């Protein structure tokens, strides 16, 4: 799981949002991200990664247009997803 925290106001974040959304769609299509969305607080986002390792997660983070523009700080929380809903 990855969480991002915005380092700039939302009006600045919104300027890069189209590129970020395009990146997210590509990563979901590739299966590297399975779920993503903005936090209710509007202070950042949560991304649930697929079955990827630490190195792949770091590459994923580095490719995010928000990260490349210095707009977010990411934290990675690794966990053992031992229990899943059927079909996941």
C-alpha positions in Angstrom: 0.0 0.0 0.0 1.2 3.5 -0.8 0.0 6.7 0.7 0.8 10.1 -0.7 0.7 13.4 1.1 0.3 16.6 -1.0 3.1 19.1 -0.5 1.3 21.9 -2.4 -2.2 23.4 -2.3 -4.9 21.6 -4.3 -4.9 24.3 -7.0 -1.3 23.5 -7.7 -1.9 19.7 -7.6 -4.8 20.1 -10.1 -2.4 21.5 -12.7 -0.6 18.1 -12.9 -3.7 16.0 -12.3 -4.4 15.0 -16.0 -0.9 13.5 -16.3 -1.3 11.8 -12.9 -4.6 10.3 -13.9 -3.2 9.1 -17.2 -0.3 7.5 -15.3 -2.8 5.8 -12.9 -4.8 4.4 -15.7 -1.7 2.9 -17.3 -0.6 1.4 -14.0 -4.1 -0.1 -13.3 -4.2 -1.5 -16.8 -0.7 -3.1 -16.2 -1.9 -4.5 -12.9 0.7 -2.7 -10.8 -2.1 -0.7 -9.1 -5.4 -2.4 -8.2 -7.2 0.5 -6.4 -6.5 4.2 -6.0 -8.2 7.3 -4.8 -7.9 10.6 -3.0 -8.2 10.6 0.8 -11.4 12.1 2.1 -9.3 14.8 3.8 -8.1 15.9 0.4 -4.5 15.9 1.8 -3.2 13.0 -0.4 -4.2 9.6 -1.8 -4.1 5.9 -1.2 -2.9 3.4 -3.8 -3.2 -0.3 -3.4 -0.4 -2.0 -5.4 -0.6 -5.4 -7.0 1.8 -8.1 -6.1 5.0 -6.1 -6.6 8.3 -6.0 -4.7 9.9 -3.0 -3.0 12.1 -2.2 -6.0 9.1 -2.2 -8.3 7.1 0.0 -5.9 10.0 2.5 -5.8 10.0 2.6 -9.6 6.2 3.1 -9.6 6.5 6.0 -7.2 9.3 7.6 -9.2 7.2 7.5 -12.4 4.2 9.4 -10.9 4.0 12.9 -12.4 3.1 14.3 -9.0 6.3 12.8 -7.6 8.4 14.0 -10.6 7.0 17.5 -10.1 7.8 17.5 -6.3 4.1 17.7 -5.4 3.8 14.7 -3.1 5.6 12.6 -0.5 5.0 8.9 -0.6 5.1 6.3 2.2 5.1 2.6 1.5 3.4 0.2 3.9 4.1 -3.4 3.1 1.8 -6.1 4.4 0.9 -9.7 3.9 -2.4 -9.8 2.1 -3.4 -13.2 3.5 -7.1 -12.6 3.4 -8.8 -11.6 0.1 -12.4 -11.3 -1.1 -13.3 -14.0 -3.7 -12.2 -13.1 -7.2 -9.3 -10.8 -6.1 
